[in-house]
């Protein structure tokens, strides 16, 4: 499976569910608003910076995670690995893929 760069898109325990089994504990208060908790360009810039500090063989995947419910980030339109309609998200992901490919070419 390889190494993953986990990208947290939301502040700690930002969630619209209160699962008893959540490893982060109870959700207080519940959050149902989808907003850009962090600006999409900041997320991309930080991902690119991090990728640039690693050899291409060190990171195999970029995963979007959250310390709560990552789909509450308004600019992310992916749910459970299934792409939903959203050109902006596809463009964001293409930017990250381009950064990974550029890093691979530089190290070749």
Protein Blocks (a to p, Z undefined) as FASTA:
>chain_A
ZZcddddfbdehiafbdcfklmnbpaddddfbdcdfbafklmmmmmmmmmmmpcfklpmb
dcdddedjfklpmkbcceehiacedfklmmmmmmmmmmmmmmmmmmZZ
